[in-house]
């Protein structure tokens, strides 16, 4: 989805979180520079998922209007291909 929609979705999820809740985001992440799947994913993104590559350049926190209101914890998987980011209220 385009970055504007990503912002709207992230903000909607964060605003619906209860005081003791958390939001878990699972999405693409920029793979390590020499990851063997990197060039293949670039081709796939160019033809099938043109908006996915923005997650290689921006963490999920960049799509939140008020990221400072939350604590963020991120982990990457499979050599950086995917990320799990957890947001909780401060």
C-alpha positions as CSV (number, residue, x, y, z in Angstrom):
1,X,0.0,0.0,0.0
2,X,1.2,3.6,-0.6
3,X,3.0,5.4,2.2
4,X,0.0,7.6,2.9
5,X,-2.1,4.5,3.6
6,X,0.6,3.0,5.7
7,X,0.6,6.1,7.9
8,X,-3.2,5.9,8.2
9,X,-3.2,2.2,9.1
10,X,-0.4,2.6,11.6
11,X,-2.1,5.5,13.3
12,X,-5.4,3.8,13.3
13,X,-4.0,0.7,15.0
14,X,-2.0,2.7,17.5
15,X,-5.1,4.9,18.4
16,X,-7.2,1.8,19.0
17,X,-4.7,0.2,21.4
18,X,-5.9,0.0,25.0
19,X,-3.8,1.3,27.9
20,X,-2.1,-2.1,28.5
21,X,-2.3,-3.2,24.9
22,X,0.3,-3.6,22.2
23,X,0.3,-3.6,18.4
24,X,2.5,-6.1,16.6
25,X,3.6,-5.3,13.0
26,X,5.0,-8.0,10.8
27,X,6.3,-6.8,7.4
28,X,9.2,-6.5,5.0
29,X,12.5,-5.2,6.2
30,X,15.6,-4.2,4.2
31,X,17.7,-7.4,3.9
32,X,21.4,-7.3,4.5
33,X,23.4,-5.8,1.7
34,X,24.7,-9.2,0.4
35,X,21.6,-11.2,1.1
36,X,21.1,-13.6,-1.8
37,X,17.4,-12.8,-2.0
38,X,17.9,-9.1,-2.2
39,X,18.1,-8.8,-6.0
40,X,15.2,-11.2,-6.4
41,X,13.0,-9.3,-4.0
42,X,13.9,-6.0,-5.8
43,X,12.6,-7.5,-9.1
44,X,9.4,-8.8,-7.4
45,X,8.8,-5.5,-5.7
46,X,9.3,-3.6,-9.0
47,X,6.7,-5.7,-10.8
48,X,4.3,-6.9,-8.1
49,X,4.6,-4.9,-4.9
50,X,5.8,-1.4,-5.9
51,X,5.1,0.1,-2.4
52,X,6.8,-2.6,-0.3
53,X,10.3,-1.3,-0.9
54,X,9.6,1.8,1.1
55,X,9.9,-0.5,4.2
56,X,13.5,-1.1,3.2
57,X,14.1,2.7,3.6
58,X,11.8,3.5,6.6
59,X,11.2,1.7,9.8
60,X,7.5,1.2,10.9
61,X,8.0,4.1,13.4
62,X,8.4,6.5,10.5
63,X,4.7,5.9,9.7
64,X,3.4,6.9,13.1
65,X,2.3,10.5,13.6
66,X,3.4,10.5,17.2
67,X,6.0,7.7,17.6
68,X,7.3,9.3,20.8
69,X,4.1,8.3,22.6
70,X,5.1,4.6,22.3
71,X,7.9,2.3,23.1
72,X,9.1,0.3,20.1
73,X,10.9,-3.0,19.9
74,X,12.0,-4.4,16.6
75,X,13.6,-7.7,15.6
76,X,14.5,-8.9,12.1
77,X,14.3,-12.4,10.7
78,X,15.8,-14.4,7.8
79,X,18.8,-12.2,7.3
80,X,16.8,-9.0,7.6
81,X,14.1,-9.9,5.0
82,X,11.2,-9.5,7.6
83,X,10.7,-7.5,10.7
84,X,8.5,-7.7,13.8
85,X,7.9,-4.4,15.5
86,X,6.0,-4.1,18.8
87,X,4.5,-0.8,19.9
88,X,3.3,-0.2,23.5
89,X,2.1,3.0,25.2
90,X,4.7,4.8,27.2
